Amino acid sequence: MRIAVVGVGDQGARLAARLITSGEDVILIARGKTLQRLKTEGLNATQGSTVSGMHVDDINATDDCSSIGPVDVILMCVKLYQLADAMETASHLVGSDTTVLGFQNGVFGEDRLIERFSSNRVVGVATSVASVPLSIGELPRGRSDRTSAIVKIFRKAGVNVIEHDNVMEAIWRKFIMVSGAAITALSRVPIGEMAKVPELRQLGTMAVKETVELANVKGFPFGQEIINQFESILDEMATSNPAWRHSLLQDLEAGRPLELDAWSGGAVNIGQELGIATPVNFSIYAALKPYENGSVVIY
């Protein structure tokens, strides 16, 4: 299977390294300093919360999609605010049988991909968190030969993945659980420190409860079970990887733009659309808003 990975950050690099190592034909789409680094240093996949780091020397990396032609699968591994530009870049890779998978945070990426590439080309993805596996399925729900084939290839590459009958439920589940972890960005502490402070744990749980209410109105009947799961995953990650940082915190510390509209800002926007107050998520969003465009000194 010919696979293009658009965006070679943490998520894209980890997937690409495993797919290349398992023998798949993978093309890395990058530009600027990232492309230069790939060509001179090879592919370095950083360690995740449940996966080890990897290095691959023999790679195919380019910024010229027009020279590649249509591929079988495109993995869109960019931030939500980068998606519009990335979709334009990826358009040169799309053929009549191309399948597009989006690895964006939040619950908005699939709609944008469908608008650009059409519903018949886009497959739903819920990214993994801690021991919760990556989920892949047809949109709005169901399985198919293509989702089964993609899952099989990912499993061969050592990716913790399942084929999901209702992938939008999985996408919302991830959105809910990580909305509480955004407290790490608000407090500027890693997950291990957050788990030790009762007040921060409580604030995270409050953010989760708000997002559960939004999901319920959207037709996803989550209840106390997912709140318990958030608490369980918080403890799991605090034990297994106490230095783990929410992507918002990583970007905040590095002075990069923040994906606020995918996380706390996303919950706020959905709440406003539904007429539901989300004061905790709004507080996270408002407190991080000055840093949204990056390069602001943190005192």
N, C-alpha and C positions, 0 to 999 in steps of 0.2 A: 504493500500500500504506500502510495506517495503522499507524504504529509508535510504541509508547510506550517511552521510555528511562527506566528506574527507577534513579535514582542518577546525578547529574551531576558526578562527580569527573573525574579525568583521562581515564579510559577512556570514560566515558559522554559527556563533552563532545566528545571527538575524533570519536567515531562520529556523534553527533547533528549536529555542525556540518557534517560532510561529507554526511550524508543530507539535511539541510535544504537545503543549497546545491545539491544535485542535483535538488531538486524533490519530495522525498518529504514526506508529511504526518506530521510528527513532533510528539509531545506529550512534554514534559519533566516528569517527576515528581520533585519536590523539596520540601523543607520548610525552615522556619526561615530562617536567614541565607542559605542557598544560594538558596532561592526568592526572597527579597528582593533578592539581588544580581542574579539573572537578570532580574527585572522592572525593575530600575533601570539595569542596565549592559548587558543583553543576554548572549549566550552567548560566553564566552571559552574557546577550546580551546587548551590549552598545547602547546608543541612537544614531540614525542616523540623517541625515538632515531632514527627514520627519517622523521618527518613534521613539517611546519612548523605553526606556530600559526595559528589562525583566529579571526575575530570575526564573529558573526551578530547583527544587531539585531532582526530580525523573527522572534520565537519565540512558541511557545505553551507556557507553563509553569504548573503548578498543583500543589496538594497534595490536591486533591479528586478522587480517581479515580472515585468514584461518579457524578460529573457527566459523565464521559467515555463510559462504556459500553465494550462489547467492542471490542478492536482486533485487527488481523491478526497482529501480531508484538510481543512484549514482549522488550526487551533488559534483562536484569537485571545492571546495572553497579555492584554494591555489593560490599563486602568480605564474606568468608565469615561473619564474626561478625555482620554486619548482615543476613544473608540471611533469617533467620526473620521479622523484622519486615517486610522488603521483600516477602516472599511474601504476607504478610497484606494489605499495601497493594495489591499487584498483583492480588489475587484478584478485585477489582472490575472488572478490565480483561479478564478471561478469558471468552471465549465458546466455542461449540462448535467453531469452526475456528481458534482462537487457537494460535499457536506461540510457545513460550517458549525463549529462548536465555540461558544463564548465562555470565557473563564472570568467574567467580570464579577466584582462584588456587588451585593445588593440584588434587587428584583427587577431592574429596568433593562438590563443588557439584551435579553432575548427579544423584547419588542423592537429595539433599535436594529438588531441584526435582521429580524424578519422584514422590517420596513425597507431595509437596504437590499437584502438578497432574496426575499420571498420565503414564505413559510415552508415550502417543500424542501428547501435546502438547509434549514436550521434545525439542529438537535439541541435539546435542553441539557444544561450541565449545572449541577450543584457542586461547588468546590468543597474539598474535604476540610475538616477541622479536627485536630487531635486524632482520636481513633475512629471518628465518623468517616466512612469512605466517600470518595468521589462518586456522584450519582449521575448516570446518563440515561436519557429516555426521550421518546418522541414528545413533541409539544402539540396540544396542551397536556396529553398523557398517552401512555401506551408504549409498546415495544415494537421493534421491527427487525428485519434481517440486517439493516445497516447498523442499528444500535447494538445488536448482538455482535456483529463483526468488529465494531470499534472497541467494545468492552473486551472482547477476546484478545485483541492486539494490546490493549492497555495492560491486561492481566499478564500476558506473556512478558511484558516489559517490567513487571514487578510493581505496577501501580495498584494501590488499594482502591478498587472500584466495583460498583454494582450496577446492574441494569435495573432501572426504576420504572414501575408502572405509572407513577404520578410524580414526574420530575419537578413540577412546579411546587408541589408540597415539600419536596426536598430543598428546593431553592429558598422557599420561605423559612423552612426550619433553620437553615444556615443563617439567614438574615436575622432571625430572632435571636439565636444564641450568640452571635457575634455582636449584636447591638449592645449586649451587656458588657462584652469585653472591651468596647470602646472607652470604658472608664479608664483603661490603662493610658490612653492618650490624654484624657482630661487630667489625670493625676500625675502623669509623667513617670509611671513606675511599670516594671514588667509584671507579667501575670503572677509570678510567685509572690511578689510584694503585695499586689492587689488582694490575693487570696488570704493574706494574713490580717488584713485590716477589716474588721466587721462592718464599719461604715461604708467602705468601698464595695464590699460584697453586697450589702443591702442596696446601694445605689445601682449596681449592676443588675440586680434582680428586679428593681423597679423599672429600669429601662426595658428589660425583657418583657415584663408584664404589659407595658404599654404596647410593645410591638406585637404581642400575642393578641391583644384586642383588635389591632388593625387587621391581622391575619384572619381572625374570626369573621370580621365583617366582609372580608374578601372571599370568604367561603372555605377557609382552611380551619377545621375544628380543633385547634390545639388547645390544651388545657394545662392542668398542673403538671402533667407528665413532662412537658418540655421545659418547664421552670426547674423541675427536679434534674432534668438532663443538663441544663446549664450549670447548676451547682456541682453536679458530678464531674462534668468536663473541666470546670474551673479547678477543682481539686486534682483531677488527673494531670492537667497541664502544669499546675503548680508543683507537682511532684516529679513528673517526667522531664519537664523543660521549663524550670522556673524563670529563666531569662527570656522566655518567649514574649515578643512584643506584637501587639495588634499592628496591622499595616499602617493605620493612621499614626501610631506612635513612631514607627520606623521612619515614615516620611517626615513627620514633624521634627524629629531629631536631626534628620539629614538636610532640613531646609528645602525639601521638595514640595510641590503642590500636594494638597490633601484631597482625597477622594470623598469629601464630605457628603456629596449628593448621593453617594451609594450607600452610606451608612446612616448616621444620625440625621443628617439632612434629608435623606430619603424617607425615613420614618416621619419626620416633621411634614414633609410635602404630602405624603399619603394621608396623614392625619388631617391636614388642612382640607384636602380633597374630600374626605369623608365626614368632616365636621367633628373630629375627635381630638381632644387636647392630648398633647404628648410633652408635658413639662420637663421630664427628665431628659428625653432625647433632644428637646429644644435647648436645654441648658448646655448639653455637650456640644451641640451644633454652634450655639452662640459663642461659647467660650473658645472654640477652635477657629471660628470664622476669620479672625485677624491673620491667621496663618494659612488660609486656604490657597493662596497663590505662591506659597513657599518663600524662602530666603528672608524670613523674619527672625531676628535674634531672640532666643529664649533665655530669659533671665532667671 
